[in-house]
Amino acid sequence: QVQLVDSGGGLVQAGGSLRLSCATSRRTGTSYTMGWFRQAPGKEREFVARISWSGSNRVYADSVKGRFTISRDNAESTFYLQMNSLKPEDTAVYYCAAGTRWTNSAQSYDYWGQGTQVTVSS
């Protein structure tokens, strides 16, 4: 069992930055893919970014590529999402997730954080 606690959301103006953190209950470096997803009101949960257990492979949604950076610190059992050049359309609840598959599909992730709200004002 892996417990995830995500944090770091808030209110920021367009063009600003935030860094989300996801603390895990135990070391996840051995096998888990870590991902970030988001869900805006009235919309389905969508993939944002994922990182392999070693940290050497990363995948981003086209909508965030070049603006967001995913990283992990296995020694600290924490991973991050650095969000720069934020836009109003990035407003959503952001969730961290852990799974054993290398995929963008939310259904394949086994463990989820509680979510953290990100609001970007224009």
Protein Blocks (a to p, Z undefined) as FASTA:
>chain_A
ZZdddehiacddehiacddddddfbdcklmpccddddddehiacddfbdcdfkopaccdd
fklgokaccdddfknopacdddehiafklgccddddddfbdcfbfklpfbdcebiadddd
ZZ
